[in-house]
Amino acid sequence: MGRRVTDPGTGPPKTYHVQIDRLPDAALLAALERGAPSNGEHLKARSARCLRTGDKNAWLEIVLDEGRNRQIRRLLEALDVSVLRLVRVAIGSLTLGALAKGRWRMLTQKEMDSL
């Protein structure tokens, strides 16, 4: 079960909240979904939307189908955008909630069935 959930190619979608160094426009969000080349790979988001903006930066919600190594950072770098913070908030239908960094818990049977 664990391998199926964490496999970058076949696992469930992974949802991240990402603070970036600028205010996004529709073109940037579309570019994230269209994708960009990075070191011989074509990286793209399943979806990208703006959660909230400040004066000079913003938080995006980015959903990935795969979750390759440093995929969000590399994709944004290819689009000349810097990542200020990056937090995974969900794997499939499982939200991570208040689970602290480096901590884990047992899944309920209902949660395992949803994956």
C-alpha positions as CSV (number, residue, x, y, z in Angstrom):
1,M,0.0,0.0,0.0
2,G,2.7,2.5,0.9
3,R,4.6,2.0,-2.3
4,R,1.5,2.5,-4.4
5,V,0.7,5.8,-2.6
6,T,4.3,7.2,-2.8
7,D,5.2,6.0,-6.3
8,P,5.7,9.2,-8.4
9,G,4.2,7.7,-11.5
10,T,1.1,5.8,-10.2
11,G,0.3,7.3,-6.9
12,P,-2.6,9.6,-6.1
13,P,-2.4,13.4,-6.9
14,K,-0.3,15.4,-4.4
15,T,-1.5,18.9,-3.4
16,Y,1.0,21.6,-2.3
17,H,0.7,25.2,-1.1
18,V,3.5,27.2,-2.5
19,Q,4.6,30.8,-1.6
20,I,6.2,32.5,-4.6
21,D,8.1,35.7,-5.0
22,R,5.6,37.6,-7.2
23,L,1.9,38.1,-7.9
24,P,0.7,35.5,-10.4
25,D,-1.4,36.3,-13.4
26,A,-3.5,34.0,-15.6
27,A,-0.6,33.5,-17.9
28,L,1.6,32.1,-15.1
29,L,-1.1,29.7,-13.9
30,A,-1.7,28.6,-17.5
31,A,2.1,28.1,-18.0
32,L,2.2,25.9,-14.9
33,E,-0.5,23.6,-16.3
34,R,1.0,23.7,-19.8
35,G,4.4,22.8,-18.4
36,A,8.0,23.7,-19.1
37,P,11.2,21.8,-19.9
38,S,13.7,21.2,-17.1
39,N,16.9,19.1,-17.5
40,G,15.4,17.1,-20.4
41,E,12.1,16.5,-18.7
42,H,8.7,18.2,-19.4
43,L,7.3,19.2,-16.0
44,K,3.8,20.4,-15.5
45,A,1.1,20.7,-12.8
46,R,-2.3,19.0,-13.0
47,S,-3.8,22.3,-11.8
48,A,-2.6,25.6,-10.4
49,R,-4.6,28.3,-8.7
50,C,-4.0,31.4,-6.6
51,L,-5.0,31.0,-3.0
52,R,-4.1,34.5,-1.7
53,T,-1.9,37.5,-2.5
54,G,0.1,39.9,-0.5
55,D,1.9,43.1,-1.6
56,K,4.8,41.3,-3.2
57,N,4.2,37.6,-3.1
58,A,1.4,35.0,-3.3
59,W,0.4,31.5,-2.3
60,L,-0.6,29.1,-5.0
61,E,-2.2,25.7,-4.7
62,I,-0.5,23.3,-7.1
63,V,-1.6,19.7,-7.7
64,L,0.7,17.2,-9.3
65,D,-0.1,13.9,-10.9
66,E,3.4,12.6,-10.4
67,G,5.5,14.3,-7.7
68,R,9.0,13.8,-9.1
69,N,12.0,15.0,-7.1
70,R,11.8,18.8,-6.5
71,Q,9.3,19.0,-9.4
72,I,7.5,22.1,-8.2
73,R,10.8,24.0,-7.5
74,R,12.2,23.0,-10.9
75,L,9.0,23.9,-12.8
76,L,8.8,27.3,-11.2
77,E,12.5,27.9,-11.8
78,A,12.0,27.1,-15.5
79,L,9.4,29.8,-15.5
80,D,11.7,32.3,-13.6
81,V,9.7,32.2,-10.4
82,S,11.3,31.7,-7.0
83,V,9.8,29.5,-4.3
84,L,9.7,31.1,-0.8
85,R,7.9,28.2,1.0
86,L,6.5,24.9,-0.1
87,V,4.2,22.7,2.0
88,R,2.5,19.4,1.0
89,V,-1.1,19.6,2.3
90,A,-2.7,16.4,0.8
91,I,-2.0,13.1,-0.9
92,G,-5.1,12.1,-2.8
93,S,-8.1,12.6,-0.5
94,L,-5.9,12.5,2.7
95,T,-5.3,16.0,4.1
96,L,-2.2,16.3,6.3
97,G,-3.8,18.8,8.6
98,A,-2.0,19.4,11.9
99,L,0.5,16.5,11.4
100,A,3.9,18.0,12.2
101,K,6.9,17.7,9.9
102,G,8.6,14.3,10.2
103,R,5.6,12.8,12.1
104,W,3.3,10.0,11.0
105,R,0.2,8.2,12.1
106,M,-1.7,5.1,11.2
107,L,-4.4,5.4,8.6
108,T,-7.9,4.3,9.3
109,Q,-9.5,1.6,7.1
110,K,-11.7,4.2,5.5
111,E,-8.6,6.3,4.5
112,M,-6.8,3.3,3.1
113,D,-9.9,2.4,1.0
114,S,-10.0,6.0,-0.4
115,L,-6.5,5.7,-1.7
